[in-house]
């Protein structure tokens, strides 16, 4: 999240940057509906919030970054405990396992978001995003 959120903000123009961050926080951390988010951030309708947030693409970007980061970290740690030949043999297994785990996290977030009922989201994705947003709330813009 630490690299994806700033990248997404860099793509936005003012006042969309603040609207995007606020919409992410309201939706994931407070469980506010898209319709209510629209009125709170100065948009006319729910579809504008959906277009602003582009959650499917946002989650996809985070998924790709998570896979890159985790793969690198695991391979670095594994290199300490095994030789390079053995590591090459296990690299494909590591990638498959990571893909399964990250896909599970993203699928859980997608399902939860589609069933949101005016309460904060509880998925690992939502909790991580909220923790990140709260840590960075004064430095993102």
VEXGULUM-468642 format. One record per residue (C-alpha): residue number from 1; residue in one letter; chain; x, y, z. Coordinates in steps of 0.1 Angstrom, whole numbers, padded with zeros to 4 digits, always signed. Layout:
BEGIN
+-----+---------+--------+-------+-------+-------+
: num : residuo : cadena :    c1 :    c2 :    c3 :
+-----+---------+--------+-------+-------+-------+
: NUM :       A :      A :     X :     Y :     Z :
...
+-----+---------+--------+-------+-------+-------+
REM end
This chain:
BEGIN
+-----+---------+--------+-------+-------+-------+
: num : residuo : cadena :    c1 :    c2 :    c3 :
+-----+---------+--------+-------+-------+-------+
:   1 :       X :      A : +0000 : +0000 : +0000 :
:   2 :       X :      A : +0029 : +0023 : +0008 :
:   3 :       X :      A : +0037 : +0027 : -0029 :
:   4 :       X :      A : +0004 : +0021 : -0045 :
:   5 :       X :      A : -0017 : +0048 : -0027 :
:   6 :       X :      A : +0008 : +0076 : -0035 :
:   7 :       X :      A : +0010 : +0064 : -0072 :
:   8 :       X :      A : -0028 : +0066 : -0073 :
:   9 :       X :      A : -0028 : +0101 : -0058 :
:  10 :       X :      A : -0002 : +0112 : -0083 :
:  11 :       X :      A : -0026 : +0103 : -0111 :
:  12 :       X :      A : -0053 : +0125 : -0095 :
:  13 :       X :      A : -0058 : +0162 : -0099 :
:  14 :       X :      A : -0071 : +0185 : -0072 :
:  15 :       X :      A : -0097 : +0182 : -0056 :
:  16 :       X :      A : -0098 : +0145 : -0066 :
:  17 :       X :      A : -0068 : +0137 : -0045 :
:  18 :       X :      A : -0086 : +0146 : -0012 :
:  19 :       X :      A : -0118 : +0131 : -0025 :
:  20 :       X :      A : -0100 : +0098 : -0032 :
:  21 :       X :      A : -0084 : +0095 : +0002 :
:  22 :       X :      A : -0116 : +0105 : +0020 :
:  23 :       X :      A : -0136 : +0080 : +0000 :
:  24 :       X :      A : -0112 : +0052 : +0007 :
:  25 :       X :      A : -0113 : +0060 : +0044 :
:  26 :       X :      A : -0151 : +0064 : +0046 :
:  27 :       X :      A : -0158 : +0032 : +0026 :
:  28 :       X :      A : -0132 : +0009 : +0041 :
:  29 :       X :      A : -0127 : +0022 : +0076 :
:  30 :       X :      A : -0161 : +0036 : +0085 :
:  31 :       X :      A : -0184 : +0015 : +0062 :
:  32 :       X :      A : -0201 : +0044 : +0047 :
:  33 :       X :      A : -0222 : +0037 : +0015 :
:  34 :       X :      A : -0211 : +0050 : -0018 :
:  35 :       X :      A : -0242 : +0072 : -0020 :
:  36 :       X :      A : -0234 : +0088 : +0013 :
:  37 :       X :      A : -0198 : +0092 : +0004 :
:  38 :       X :      A : -0208 : +0111 : -0027 :
:  39 :       X :      A : -0227 : +0137 : -0007 :
:  40 :       X :      A : -0198 : +0140 : +0018 :
:  41 :       X :      A : -0171 : +0146 : -0008 :
:  42 :       X :      A : -0191 : +0169 : -0031 :
:  43 :       X :      A : -0201 : +0145 : -0058 :
:  44 :       X :      A : -0236 : +0141 : -0072 :
:  45 :       X :      A : -0241 : +0103 : -0073 :
:  46 :       X :      A : -0228 : +0069 : -0063 :
:  47 :       X :      A : -0215 : +0062 : -0098 :
:  48 :       X :      A : -0191 : +0091 : -0095 :
:  49 :       X :      A : -0176 : +0077 : -0063 :
:  50 :       X :      A : -0173 : +0043 : -0080 :
:  51 :       X :      A : -0155 : +0059 : -0109 :
:  52 :       X :      A : -0133 : +0079 : -0086 :
:  53 :       X :      A : -0122 : +0050 : -0064 :
:  54 :       X :      A : -0119 : +0023 : -0092 :
:  55 :       X :      A : -0117 : -0003 : -0065 :
:  56 :       X :      A : -0112 : -0032 : -0089 :
:  57 :       X :      A : -0082 : -0016 : -0105 :
:  58 :       X :      A : -0069 : -0003 : -0071 :
:  59 :       X :      A : -0070 : -0037 : -0056 :
:  60 :       X :      A : -0053 : -0052 : -0087 :
:  61 :       X :      A : -0025 : -0027 : -0083 :
:  62 :       X :      A : -0021 : -0035 : -0046 :
:  63 :       X :      A : -0022 : -0072 : -0054 :
:  64 :       X :      A : +0006 : -0069 : -0079 :
:  65 :       X :      A : +0027 : -0048 : -0055 :
:  66 :       X :      A : +0021 : -0073 : -0027 :
:  67 :       X :      A : +0032 : -0102 : -0049 :
:  68 :       X :      A : +0064 : -0084 : -0059 :
:  69 :       X :      A : +0072 : -0073 : -0023 :
:  70 :       X :      A : +0065 : -0107 : -0007 :
:  71 :       X :      A : +0084 : -0126 : -0034 :
:  72 :       X :      A : +0114 : -0105 : -0029 :
:  73 :       X :      A : +0113 : -0107 : +0009 :
:  74 :       X :      A : +0108 : -0145 : +0009 :
:  75 :       X :      A : +0135 : -0151 : -0016 :
:  76 :       X :      A : +0159 : -0130 : +0004 :
:  77 :       X :      A : +0151 : -0148 : +0036 :
:  78 :       X :      A : +0152 : -0183 : +0019 :
:  79 :       X :      A : +0186 : -0175 : +0005 :
:  80 :       X :      A : +0200 : -0174 : +0040 :
:  81 :       X :      A : +0188 : -0210 : +0047 :
:  82 :       X :      A : +0193 : -0227 : +0014 :
:  83 :       X :      A : +0217 : -0228 : -0015 :
:  84 :       X :      A : +0210 : -0210 : -0047 :
:  85 :       X :      A : +0203 : -0243 : -0067 :
:  86 :       X :      A : +0177 : -0254 : -0042 :
:  87 :       X :      A : +0162 : -0220 : -0041 :
:  88 :       X :      A : +0158 : -0220 : -0079 :
:  89 :       X :      A : +0140 : -0253 : -0076 :
:  90 :       X :      A : +0116 : -0240 : -0050 :
:  91 :       X :      A : +0110 : -0206 : -0066 :
:  92 :       X :      A : +0080 : -0217 : -0086 :
:  93 :       X :      A : +0064 : -0233 : -0056 :
:  94 :       X :      A : +0070 : -0201 : -0036 :
:  95 :       X :      A : +0053 : -0181 : -0064 :
:  96 :       X :      A : +0023 : -0204 : -0066 :
:  97 :       X :      A : +0019 : -0203 : -0028 :
:  98 :       X :      A : +0021 : -0165 : -0027 :
:  99 :       X :      A : -0003 : -0161 : -0056 :
: 100 :       X :      A : -0029 : -0183 : -0038 :
: 101 :       X :      A : -0025 : -0164 : -0005 :
: 102 :       X :      A : -0026 : -0129 : -0021 :
: 103 :       X :      A : -0056 : -0139 : -0043 :
: 104 :       X :      A : -0074 : -0150 : -0012 :
: 105 :       X :      A : -0069 : -0117 : +0005 :
: 106 :       X :      A : -0081 : -0098 : -0025 :
: 107 :       X :      A : -0111 : -0120 : -0031 :
: 108 :       X :      A : -0121 : -0116 : +0006 :
: 109 :       X :      A : -0119 : -0078 : +0001 :
: 110 :       X :      A : -0139 : -0079 : -0031 :
: 111 :       X :      A : -0166 : -0100 : -0015 :
: 112 :       X :      A : -0168 : -0079 : +0016 :
: 113 :       X :      A : -0170 : -0047 : -0004 :
: 114 :       X :      A : -0199 : -0060 : -0024 :
: 115 :       X :      A : -0218 : -0069 : +0007 :
: 116 :       X :      A : -0209 : -0038 : +0028 :
: 117 :       X :      A : -0237 : -0029 : +0052 :
: 118 :       X :      A : -0229 : +0004 : +0068 :
: 119 :       X :      A : -0202 : -0009 : +0091 :
: 120 :       X :      A : -0164 : -0008 : +0089 :
: 121 :       X :      A : -0149 : -0035 : +0067 :
: 122 :       X :      A : -0130 : -0062 : +0085 :
: 123 :       X :      A : -0110 : -0080 : +0058 :
: 124 :       X :      A : -0072 : -0081 : +0060 :
: 125 :       X :      A : -0071 : -0058 : +0030 :
: 126 :       X :      A : -0094 : -0032 : +0046 :
: 127 :       X :      A : -0077 : -0034 : +0080 :
: 128 :       X :      A : -0043 : -0029 : +0063 :
: 129 :       X :      A : -0055 : +0000 : +0042 :
: 130 :       X :      A : -0071 : +0017 : +0072 :
: 131 :       X :      A : -0040 : +0013 : +0093 :
: 132 :       X :      A : -0019 : +0028 : +0064 :
: 133 :       X :      A : -0044 : +0057 : +0059 :
: 134 :       X :      A : -0044 : +0065 : +0096 :
: 135 :       X :      A : -0006 : +0064 : +0098 :
: 136 :       X :      A : -0002 : +0086 : +0068 :
: 137 :       X :      A : -0033 : +0109 : +0072 :
: 138 :       X :      A : -0013 : +0141 : +0074 :
: 139 :       X :      A : +0014 : +0133 : +0049 :
: 140 :       X :      A : -0005 : +0118 : +0018 :
: 141 :       X :      A : -0015 : +0151 : +0003 :
+-----+---------+--------+-------+-------+-------+
REM end
